[in-house]
Amino acid sequence: MTSQIHIQLDYSEGSLQRLIGLIERRGFHIDQLAVSDAGAHREVRVAVRGRDDGRCTEVLGRQIDRMIGARRLAPASSPHLEEAVPCPA
């Protein structure tokens, strides 16, 4: 299942590369990536899907929140994508 995450990212050297590396290291495939200029920041919309059913996008989102210079924004709505995959109990 594909989920979309909307992120505000600082214009620091290597910030986009660190974000992509984090997503891939945490076991997610990037299906779509869109970056736009938002003044002092970049807005990044990324569509991800886990490599297996054990991957939880909420955990990935919390890891992105801990990244310096990055912060999640409200989930972007898209008719083709799920908002978030709930974590298994």
Secondary structure, 3 states (H helix, E strand, C coil): CEEEEEEEEECCCCHHHHHHHHHHHCCEEEEEEEEEEECCEEEEEEEEEECCCCCCHHHHHHHHHCCCCEEECCCCCCCCCECCCCCCC
